[in-house]
Amino acid sequence: MNNPVIACQGLSKSYDDANVAVDVLTNVTFSVAEGELIAIAGSSGSGKSTLLHQLGGLDRPSAGTVRIMGEDPSKLSESARSRLRNRCLGFVYQFHHLLPEFTALENVAMPLLIRGDSAKQSAARAESLLASVGLSDRSTHRPGELSGGERQRVAIARALVNQPACILADEPTGNLDPRNAARVLELFVDLQKKYGTAVVLVTHDMNIARRADRMFVLEQGCLVAEKNPVC
């Protein structure tokens, strides 16, 4: 694969539990191409969120490497890692993690303000993204004044606002009722195609996973694709 957005090689992660090593990920190797939608499925506790944290440079691997746009975040300072994440990645979680004291517009604009864009530019870009998710009329509302589906749409707009190379989505519809989950998923896929953003989507729902360009399953710390083990 030429110039992958994210690539991991021999990625392993273990934790100490009462001086006993617990392996969570074992020798995971795969790459994400520009504009590709990849789903990672697996049961609860299979290591899906741990893998997403590794791919996002939020945690250091026990072995192997992760590269984000060719850079290894584990070799960067904390400030450089933060800049890399802000520049190249967007994050969507099961729970929206919006800042409750700020409006929808301010929440969406926040990544741009953090990277140093002007308030005017940030607000204009945020307004455009809120329009894309159908929330132009809710831009001045705070998270507590929005429904669960609306809050998740704001979170998706925030993830896209800095035009990231890849979005890492951890169960983005897992906290919604089936109707809102289906609407948010359709919107998410449509926007991913519209903006050409790569997405790594973690889910326990196989119906959602099958919407992806490629689907992997985490089994006992190993990444399995199309019945061919990757580890």
MODACOR-V410915 format. One record per pair of residues at least 4 apart in sequence whose ideal C-beta (glycine too) atoms are under 8 Angstrom apart, sorted by the first residue. I is the first residue (numbers start at 1). GAP is how many residues later the second one is. If there is no record, write none. Layout:
# MODACOR-V410915
i = <I,I>
gap = <GAP,GAP>
This chain:
# MODACOR-V410915
i = <1,1,1,3,3,4,4,4,4,4,5,5,5,5,5,5,5,5,5,5,6,6,6,6,6,6,6,6,6,6,7,7,7,7,7,8,8,8,8,8,8,8,8,8,8,9,9,9,10,10,10,10,10,10,11,11,11,11,11,11,11,11,11,11,11,12,12,12,12,12,12,12,12,12,13,13,13,13,13,13,13,13,13,14,14,14,14,14,15,15,15,16,16,16,17,17,23,24,24,24,25,25,25,25,25,25,26,26,26,26,27,27,27,28,28,28,28,28,28,29,29,29,29,30,30,30,30,30,32,32,32,32,32,33,34,34,34,35,35,35,35,35,36,36,36,36,37,37,37,37,37,37,37,37,37,38,38,38,38,38,38,38,38,38,39,39,39,39,39,39,39,39,39,39,39,40,40,40,40,40,40,40,40,40,40,40,40,40,41,41,41,41,41,41,41,41,41,41,41,42,42,42,42,42,42,42,43,44,46,46,46,46,47,47,47,48,48,48,48,48,48,49,49,49,50,50,51,51,51,51,52,52,52,52,52,53,53,54,54,54,54,55,55,55,55,56,56,56,56,57,57,57,57,57,57,57,57,58,60,61,61,61,65,65,66,66,66,67,67,68,68,68,68,68,68,68,69,69,69,71,71,71,72,73,73,73,76,76,76,77,78,79,80,81,82,83,83,84,84,85,86,86,86,86,87,87,87,88,88,88,89,89,89,89,89,90,90,90,90,90,90,90,90,90,90,90,91,91,91,91,91,92,92,92,92,92,92,92,92,92,92,93,93,93,93,93,93,94,94,94,94,94,95,96,96,96,96,96,97,98,98,98,98,98,98,98,98,99,99,99,99,100,100,100,101,102,102,102,102,103,103,103,103,103,104,104,104,104,104,104,104,104,104,104,104,104,105,105,105,105,105,105,105,106,106,107,107,107,108,108,108,108,108,108,108,109,109,109,109,109,109,109,110,110,111,111,111,111,112,112,112,112,112,112,112,113,113,113,115,117,117,117,118,119,120,121,122,123,124,125,125,126,126,126,126,127,127,127,128,129,129,129,129,129,130,130,130,130,130,130,131,131,132,132,132,132,133,133,133,133,133,133,134,134,135,135,135,135,135,138,138,138,141,141,142,143,143,146,146,146,147,147,148,148,148,148,148,149,149,149,149,149,150,151,152,152,152,152,152,152,152,153,153,153,154,155,155,156,156,156,156,156,156,157,159,159,159,160,160,160,160,160,163,163,164,165,165,166,166,166,166,167,167,167,167,167,168,168,168,169,169,169,169,169,170,171,171,171,171,172,172,172,172,173,173,173,173,173,173,173,173,174,174,174,174,176,176,176,177,178,179,180,181,182,183,184,185,185,185,186,187,188,188,189,189,190,191,191,192,192,201,201,201,203,203,205,206,207,209,210,214,215,215,216,216,216,216,217,217,217,218,218,218,219,221,222,222,222,223,223,223,224,224,224,225>
gap = <6,30,32,31,67,27,28,29,30,63,27,28,29,31,63,64,83,160,161,193,25,26,49,60,61,62,63,160,192,194,23,24,25,59,60,20,21,22,23,46,47,56,57,58,59,20,55,56,17,18,19,53,54,55,14,16,17,18,40,43,50,52,53,54,55,11,13,14,15,16,49,50,51,52,10,11,12,34,37,41,46,48,49,7,8,9,10,48,6,7,9,4,5,6,4,5,198,23,26,197,22,25,26,29,36,196,194,195,196,205,37,195,204,23,36,194,195,202,203,35,194,201,202,8,186,193,195,200,4,6,134,166,168,165,131,162,164,157,158,161,162,163,162,163,177,178,152,155,161,162,164,174,175,176,177,160,161,162,163,174,175,176,177,178,162,163,164,169,170,171,172,173,175,176,177,8,11,12,160,161,162,163,169,175,176,177,178,183,7,161,162,163,164,165,168,174,175,176,177,4,5,6,162,175,176,177,161,160,172,173,174,175,4,171,174,4,122,154,155,156,170,4,121,153,4,9,4,151,167,172,4,116,118,148,150,5,6,4,5,7,12,11,13,113,145,29,33,35,112,9,11,16,17,24,27,28,32,27,14,4,5,13,7,9,6,7,8,4,5,5,16,17,20,21,97,98,15,19,96,4,5,13,4,8,11,12,4,5,8,4,4,4,4,4,4,4,32,4,5,4,25,28,29,76,28,75,77,76,77,78,75,76,77,78,79,21,68,69,70,71,72,74,76,77,78,107,68,76,77,78,79,60,63,64,67,75,76,77,78,80,96,4,62,76,77,78,79,76,77,78,80,81,80,47,55,56,58,59,58,4,6,9,45,53,56,57,60,7,8,11,44,42,43,44,41,4,5,8,40,4,36,37,38,39,4,26,31,34,35,36,37,38,39,42,46,50,4,18,21,22,25,34,35,4,20,36,47,51,18,21,22,46,49,50,53,4,10,13,14,16,17,52,4,48,4,47,50,51,5,9,10,13,14,49,50,4,6,9,47,4,5,8,4,4,4,4,4,4,4,4,36,4,13,31,35,4,9,12,4,4,28,29,31,32,5,6,8,9,24,27,4,5,25,28,59,62,20,21,23,24,54,58,19,53,4,15,18,19,22,7,8,12,4,5,4,8,11,4,5,8,4,33,4,27,28,29,32,4,27,31,34,35,4,4,4,20,21,23,24,28,32,4,31,34,4,4,17,4,16,28,31,32,35,4,5,8,10,4,7,31,35,37,32,34,33,32,33,31,32,33,34,25,30,31,32,33,31,32,34,19,30,31,32,33,32,4,31,32,33,12,13,16,29,7,8,9,11,12,30,32,35,7,29,30,31,4,5,8,4,4,4,4,4,4,4,4,4,23,26,4,4,4,11,4,22,4,4,6,5,7,7,8,11,5,6,4,4,4,6,5,11,10,11,7,8,9,14,6,7,8,4,5,6,5,10,7,8,9,6,7,8,4,5,6,5>
